[in-house]
């Protein structure tokens, strides 16, 4: 019998680089390359909430998500982004390592996506 992965989605962690604009200002870019993406890893992605927030003449849809992944070897500093299901998400908050009595089980991250 074939063993299924712990989580059904596939994601990558995107680490940005600083790139200078035409005025010499440095800003983070998440385009690959020059940004780097980790090896794909199995993940579980679920949407937690969505809200339409009207501000400054626009009405963006702000969605929060939860990502669970088995990535004990990846270091996350907070400037990285997650790509999963063809979408890109910002990480907010501190990723939480979840253990069982047998040791490491998975890492949970809160994600945010703004459309509009």
N, CA and C of each residue as an Amber inpcrd file, in Angstrom:
protein
   348
   0.8420000  -1.1760000   0.0000000   0.0000000   0.0000000   0.0000000
   0.8940000   1.2490000   0.0000000   0.5750000   2.2200000  -0.8800000
   1.3500000   3.4520000  -0.9720000   1.0070000   4.3750000   0.1780000
   2.0410000   4.9410000   0.8050000   1.8230000   5.8560000   1.9330000
   1.5910000   7.2710000   1.4010000   0.5180000   7.9030000   1.8300000
   0.2070000   9.2670000   1.4120000   1.0180000  10.2600000   2.2330000
   1.3210000  11.4430000   1.6670000   2.0380000  12.4470000   2.4560000
   1.1670000  12.9270000   3.6180000   1.8470000  13.4640000   4.6330000
   1.1320000  13.9590000   5.8060000   0.1930000  15.1050000   5.4310000
   0.6150000  15.9530000   4.4920000  -0.1830000  17.1080000   4.0750000
  -0.3670000  17.0710000   2.5570000  -1.5390000  17.4600000   2.0280000
  -1.8410000  17.2820000   0.6050000  -1.3370000  18.3650000  -0.3490000
  -1.0270000  19.5650000   0.1310000  -0.5800000  20.6510000  -0.7440000
   0.9410000  20.6490000  -0.8640000   1.4450000  21.3870000  -1.8440000
   2.8840000  21.5990000  -2.0060000   3.1350000  23.0970000  -1.9570000
   4.1570000  23.5090000  -1.2040000   4.4790000  24.9290000  -1.0540000
   5.9860000  25.1250000  -1.1300000   6.4080000  26.3820000  -1.3170000
   7.8190000  26.7560000  -1.2380000   7.9290000  28.0190000  -0.4020000
   9.0730000  28.1730000   0.2490000   9.3890000  29.3700000   1.0190000
  10.2610000  30.2520000   0.1340000   9.8270000  31.4880000  -0.1150000
  10.5530000  32.4170000  -0.9830000  11.3260000  33.4060000  -0.1160000
  12.6440000  33.4290000  -0.2900000  13.5010000  34.3490000   0.4450000
  13.8650000  35.5050000  -0.4860000  13.4720000  36.7510000  -0.1370000
  13.6910000  37.8840000  -1.0340000  15.1330000  38.3870000  -0.9860000
  15.4350000  39.2500000  -1.9360000  16.7170000  39.9570000  -1.9530000
  16.4130000  41.4450000  -2.0890000  17.3780000  42.2770000  -1.6950000
  17.2300000  43.7180000  -1.8730000  17.6370000  44.0740000  -3.2920000
  16.8090000  44.8810000  -3.9400000  17.0710000  45.3080000  -5.3020000
  16.9000000  46.8270000  -5.3450000  17.7840000  47.5090000  -6.0450000
  17.7120000  48.9700000  -6.1370000  16.7450000  49.3640000  -7.2550000
  15.9040000  50.3840000  -6.9670000  15.0250000  50.8930000  -8.0170000
  15.7850000  51.9270000  -8.8380000  15.0950000  52.6180000  -9.7590000
  15.7720000  53.5700000 -10.6390000  16.2910000  54.8090000  -9.9140000
  15.9250000  54.9910000  -8.6460000  16.4320000  56.1150000  -7.8500000
  17.4880000  55.6690000  -6.8460000  17.8220000  54.4060000  -6.8610000
  18.8330000  53.8990000  -5.9470000  18.2870000  53.4330000  -4.6040000
  16.9590000  53.5060000  -4.4200000  16.3640000  53.0350000  -3.1700000
  16.3190000  51.5080000  -3.1760000  16.6630000  50.9170000  -2.0600000
  16.6580000  49.4560000  -1.9770000  15.3140000  48.9850000  -1.4320000
  14.7640000  47.9880000  -2.0860000  13.5040000  47.3940000  -1.6330000
  13.5860000  45.8830000  -1.8430000  12.7760000  45.1670000  -1.0810000
  12.7660000  43.7180000  -1.2070000  12.0190000  43.3030000  -2.4670000
  12.5620000  42.3280000  -3.1790000  11.8660000  41.7580000  -4.3300000
  11.6960000  40.2630000  -4.1040000  10.5310000  39.7740000  -4.4880000
  10.1830000  38.3690000  -4.2880000  10.1340000  37.6000000  -5.6010000
  10.5030000  38.2640000  -6.7080000  10.5240000  37.5810000  -8.0020000
  11.7060000  36.6170000  -8.0330000  11.4860000  35.4150000  -8.5390000
  12.5870000  34.4550000  -8.6600000  12.9530000  34.2840000 -10.1220000
  14.2480000  34.3520000 -10.4500000  15.3010000  34.9860000  -9.6570000
  15.1380000  36.4930000  -9.6770000  15.7670000  37.2470000  -8.8490000
  16.9050000  36.9510000  -7.9940000  16.5450000  36.3560000  -6.6370000
  15.2780000  36.4570000  -6.1920000  14.9050000  35.8240000  -4.9200000
  15.0520000  34.3110000  -5.0660000  15.2130000  33.6290000  -3.9510000
  15.3810000  32.1770000  -4.0140000  14.1770000  31.4800000  -3.3940000
  13.8760000  30.3130000  -3.9150000  12.7740000  29.5050000  -3.3920000
  13.3530000  28.2120000  -2.8350000  12.7910000  27.7680000  -1.7200000
  13.2310000  26.5190000  -1.1140000  12.8000000  25.3410000  -1.9830000
  13.2610000  24.1730000  -1.6240000  12.7410000  22.9580000  -2.2440000
  11.2580000  22.8470000  -1.8770000  10.4230000  22.3260000  -2.7530000
   9.0050000  22.1600000  -2.4140000   8.8340000  21.2500000  -1.1950000
   7.8410000  21.5790000  -0.3860000   7.5430000  20.7640000   0.7870000
   6.0330000  20.5680000   0.8810000   5.6260000  19.4830000   1.5360000
   4.2080000  19.2050000   1.7340000   3.6460000  20.1610000   2.7770000
   2.4150000  20.6090000   2.5340000   1.7900000  21.5770000   3.4350000
   0.2830000  21.3680000   3.4520000  -0.3280000  21.9320000   4.4710000
  -1.7880000  21.9850000   4.5760000  -2.1300000  23.4600000   4.6480000
  -2.9520000  23.9400000   3.7010000  -3.3050000  25.3530000   3.6410000
  -4.8070000  25.4780000   3.8020000  -5.2330000  26.3050000   4.7590000
  -6.6680000  26.5330000   4.9340000  -6.9220000  28.0090000   5.1920000
  -8.0170000  28.5120000   4.6150000  -8.3870000  29.9090000   4.8110000
  -9.1270000  30.0310000   6.1300000  -8.6920000  31.0120000   6.9500000
  -9.3210000  31.2280000   8.2510000 -10.3690000  32.3330000   8.2200000
 -10.0950000  33.4170000   7.4940000 -11.0620000  34.5180000   7.4710000
 -10.8830000  35.3490000   6.2110000 -11.9140000  36.1260000   5.8970000
 -11.8550000  37.0740000   4.7970000 -12.6510000  38.3070000   5.2000000
 -12.1700000  39.4750000   4.7900000 -12.8610000  40.7280000   5.1300000
 -12.6200000  41.7390000   4.0250000 -13.6540000  42.5140000   3.6820000
 -13.5290000  43.6250000   2.7420000 -13.3590000  44.8860000   3.5640000
 -12.1900000  45.4970000   3.4730000 -11.8680000  46.6630000   4.2990000
 -11.7380000  47.8730000   3.3830000 -12.6290000  48.8500000   3.5320000
 -12.5840000  50.0600000   2.7090000 -11.6370000  51.0700000   3.3400000
 -10.6160000  51.4620000   2.5920000  -9.6800000  52.4790000   3.0720000
  -9.0390000  53.1530000   1.8690000  -8.8080000  54.4390000   1.9650000
  -8.1430000  55.2190000   0.9200000  -8.7730000  55.0420000  -0.4660000
 -10.0940000  54.9620000  -0.5240000 -10.7770000  54.8990000  -1.8000000
 -10.7510000  53.5400000  -2.4730000 -10.2230000  52.5230000  -1.8090000
 -10.2200000  51.1910000  -2.3970000 -10.8330000  50.2030000  -1.4180000
 -11.2620000  49.1070000  -1.9180000 -11.8730000  48.0860000  -1.0700000
 -11.1140000  46.7710000  -1.2530000 -10.0220000  46.5990000  -0.5380000
  -9.2790000  45.3450000  -0.6730000  -9.9330000  44.2220000   0.1190000
  -9.7380000  43.0240000  -0.3420000 -10.1710000  41.8430000   0.3930000
  -8.9460000  41.2970000   1.1220000  -9.0290000  41.2580000   2.4410000
  -7.9270000  40.7640000   3.2600000  -8.3060000  39.3660000   3.7510000
  -7.4580000  38.3990000   3.4340000  -7.7160000  37.0230000   3.8290000
  -6.5950000  36.5290000   4.7300000  -6.9570000  35.8210000   5.7830000
  -5.9330000  35.1940000   6.6140000  -6.0420000  33.6840000   6.4250000
  -4.8920000  33.0460000   6.4700000  -4.7810000  31.6260000   6.2040000
  -3.9160000  30.9810000   7.2740000  -4.0210000  29.6790000   7.3990000
  -3.1560000  28.8930000   8.2690000  -2.4240000  27.8930000   7.3920000
  -1.1060000  27.8260000   7.5520000  -0.3000000  26.8460000   6.8290000
   0.3580000  25.9340000   7.8420000   0.2170000  24.6380000   7.6360000
   0.9200000  23.6480000   8.4440000   1.8650000  22.9120000   7.5090000
   3.1290000  22.7690000   7.9190000   4.1140000  22.1380000   7.0500000
   5.1510000  21.3950000   7.8690000   5.7040000  20.3750000   7.2570000
   6.7710000  19.6130000   7.8920000   8.0950000  20.1560000   7.3540000
   8.6290000  21.1780000   8.0310000   9.8410000  21.8670000   7.5680000
  10.7830000  22.1500000   8.7400000  11.2560000  21.1330000   9.4490000
  12.0960000  21.3960000  10.6250000  13.4220000  22.0670000  10.2890000
  13.8960000  21.9090000   9.0430000  15.2130000  22.4340000   8.6940000
  15.1930000  23.8610000   8.1590000  14.0240000  24.4320000   7.8630000
  13.9570000  25.7820000   7.3080000  13.9340000  26.8320000   8.4170000
  14.7430000  27.8680000   8.2350000  14.7530000  29.0010000   9.1570000
  13.8830000  30.0970000   8.5560000  12.9430000  30.5920000   9.3510000
  12.0180000  31.6190000   8.8850000  12.2320000  32.8710000   9.7190000
  12.5730000  33.9750000   9.0500000  12.8810000  35.2160000   9.7580000
  11.7300000  36.2080000   9.7610000  10.7470000  36.0170000   8.8840000
   9.6010000  36.9170000   8.8520000   9.5100000  37.7470000   7.5840000
  10.5890000  37.8150000   6.7830000  10.5130000  38.5670000   5.5300000
  10.2050000  37.6540000   4.3470000  10.2200000  36.3520000   4.5730000
   9.9450000  35.4140000   3.4990000   8.4550000  35.4120000   3.1640000
   8.1430000  34.8080000   2.0590000   6.7520000  34.5880000   1.6630000
   6.5710000  33.1200000   1.3170000   5.3270000  32.7030000   1.2910000
   4.9760000  31.3320000   0.9510000   4.2420000  31.3400000  -0.3860000
   4.6320000  30.4430000  -1.2780000   3.8910000  30.2180000  -2.5200000
   3.2510000  28.8400000  -2.4270000   1.9440000  28.8290000  -2.6300000
   1.1890000  27.5730000  -2.5470000  -0.0750000  27.7290000  -3.3980000
  -0.4490000  26.7060000  -4.1200000  -1.6430000  26.7150000  -4.9830000
  -1.6160000  27.8430000  -6.0080000  -0.4250000  28.2650000  -6.4250000
  -0.2950000  29.3360000  -7.4060000  -0.4900000  30.7290000  -6.8350000
  -0.5810000  30.8470000  -5.5120000  -0.7680000  32.1340000  -4.8430000
   0.4410000  32.4330000  -3.9710000   0.6290000  33.7210000  -3.6670000
   1.7310000  34.1290000  -2.7870000   1.1510000  34.7650000  -1.5280000
   1.7030000  34.3810000  -0.3750000   1.1980000  34.8270000   0.9160000
   2.3020000  35.4630000   1.7420000   1.9420000  36.4930000   2.5150000
   2.8560000  37.0820000   3.4930000   2.7410000  36.2900000   4.7880000
   3.8640000  36.0900000   5.4490000   3.8600000  35.4510000   6.7660000
   3.7200000  36.5610000   7.7930000   2.8070000  36.4160000   8.7450000
   2.7670000  37.3890000   9.8310000   2.7110000  36.6460000  11.1490000
   3.3340000  37.2370000  12.1220000   3.4650000  36.5510000  13.3970000
   4.6820000  35.6280000  13.3730000   4.8710000  34.9260000  14.4560000
   6.0160000  34.0290000  14.6040000   5.5660000  32.6060000  14.2890000
   6.2560000  31.9070000  13.3770000   5.9040000  30.5090000  13.1300000
   6.0250000  29.6900000  14.4120000   5.1250000  28.7410000  14.5830000
   5.1130000  27.9410000  15.8000000   5.4630000  26.4960000  15.4810000
   6.4700000  25.9870000  16.1760000   6.8600000  24.5880000  16.0440000
   5.9450000  23.7580000  16.9390000   5.3300000  22.7370000  16.3710000
   4.4070000  21.8860000  17.1210000   5.0350000  20.5040000  17.2850000
   5.1200000  20.0670000  18.5270000   5.7330000  18.7870000  18.8570000
   4.7030000  17.8350000  19.4410000   5.0030000  16.5470000  19.3570000
   4.2460000  15.5190000  20.0610000   5.2110000  14.9050000  21.0770000
   4.7820000  13.8970000  21.7760000   5.6760000  13.2240000  22.7130000
   6.8320000  12.5420000  21.9900000   6.6640000  12.2860000  20.6970000
   7.7260000  11.6540000  19.9080000   8.6890000  12.6760000  19.3020000
   8.4110000  13.9750000  19.4630000   9.2850000  15.0060000  18.8960000
   8.5570000  15.8970000  17.9030000   9.3290000  16.4740000  16.9840000
   8.7890000  17.4180000  16.0020000   7.6700000  16.7770000  15.1780000
   6.5860000  17.5480000  14.9770000   5.4830000  17.0850000  14.1350000
   5.2910000  17.9900000  12.9230000   5.1290000  19.3010000  13.1520000
   4.9730000  20.2370000  12.0440000   5.1860000  21.6640000  12.5430000
   5.2430000  22.6070000  11.6110000   5.3420000  24.0340000  11.9130000
   4.0770000  24.7050000  11.4010000   3.4950000  25.5960000  12.2130000
   2.3060000  26.3420000  11.8040000   2.6690000  27.8010000  11.5840000
   2.1280000  28.3760000  10.5150000   2.3530000  29.7840000  10.2020000
   1.0370000  30.4420000   9.8700000   0.8640000  31.6590000  10.3500000
  -0.2760000  32.4630000   9.9470000   0.1360000  33.2480000   8.7110000
  -0.7380000  33.2540000   7.7200000  -0.4540000  33.9220000   6.4620000
  -1.5240000  34.9570000   6.1680000  -1.1510000  35.9280000   5.3180000
  -2.0920000  36.9810000   4.9200000  -1.9670000  37.1860000   3.4220000
  -3.1000000  37.4490000   2.8000000  -3.1280000  37.7620000   1.3680000
  -4.1120000  38.9080000   1.1780000  -3.6930000  39.9170000   0.4260000
  -4.5390000  41.0830000   0.1610000  -4.7860000  41.1730000  -1.3310000
  -6.0400000  41.1680000  -1.7210000  -6.4210000  41.3160000  -3.1440000
  -7.2130000  42.6060000  -3.2760000  -6.8670000  43.3950000  -4.3020000
  -7.6250000  44.6150000  -4.5820000  -6.9610000  45.8660000  -4.1460000
